[in-house]
Amino acid sequence: MIVCAPDSFKGSAGAPAAAAALARGAAQVFPTATITQLPFADGGEGTLEALLAVWGTPERTVSVVDALGRETTARYGLSADGTTAVIEAAQANGLPQVSDVALQPERADTFGVGLIAARALDDGVEEILLCIGGSASTDGGTGIARALGAVFRDSAGDPIAAGGGGLSALAAIDDTGLDPRATAVRWRIAVDVDNPLTGPRGAAAVFGPQKGADPEAVARLDSGLAHLAEVLAGSGDAARLTDTPGFGAAGGIPLTLTALLGAEVVPGSRMVAEAVGLAEALSGADLVLTGEGSFDSQSLGGKVVAAVRDHAPASASIVVVAGRVGLTPAECREAGITAALSIAPGPADLAELSERAEELIEATAAHACALVAAGHQPASAGH
């Protein structure tokens, strides 16, 4: 049995298209083999598309607001049984949606993401998979909680200003109006960074500048997040919240959601692996074709290729097809990868490779399978 489980080739081919191309290439060499397509993702961009392809369900749309409060629409998805929703936060608070105006790092918030979650709750889901990243906001997730009914008040009892810039005025959090469904469902937040909430490696310091924050704004946002953690911790240990790896992702979204909603923060690839049933899908595989845009040392640390390798049977051959291969054959073998092949047929620029990505992925998969066939034929081929 052959399983095709790639990530997206960013800007060139989505995971479903890449999986189909790998499958076509494999079928050229093993026409009678059982070939399974399993588009995969690491919890970042493309996760919604990958999960919908595996679940076989259509995307849904909802009217929301962007990070600056302007009306827009966002996509989300439901599992086939309707119990699980997948949300990409950047659909509502992403940088691209606000790139038409000057960036406003202290005003931008996550309220629109909460509106997507509210619609998912209306759909009756039992679990929300929240994929974060690419955000324009640094509000610690307070916007999401506001959309679900929480109120963040200043010392006069008035709601504080939206966005990270208002956090320093926070005196109390009123969660009496919080939608009870929001606390009843299971939340899992996919992260692919280990940055803490505050400090030199925190949400504001590391990611604030790309959202338009100058040094003064970074300092205010960092102080505001630290203050939010203190209020959420109450008499507890605020340092536990500010220092937890991953809490600095997407402007600190995990902070408020873990404190108020009991959300779990998990590596994105692990969350997606469970959602698509990766271990079960790979259990009988003789050959696994995986891949991504650039295969390098980072690919082996919690990304798609690493997850596929970790869940594949020890007896399976694992071949990586990528736009760029940055590891030597020895490094691949040491990492448990049988081989890694670039789709570049020769000297070519990125634009050319992107334009022909699916064609080149298919051809490279066929080459890989021919090499495998020269050594041994998958057990299910011909059966």
Disulfide bonds with the S-S distance in Angstrom:
none
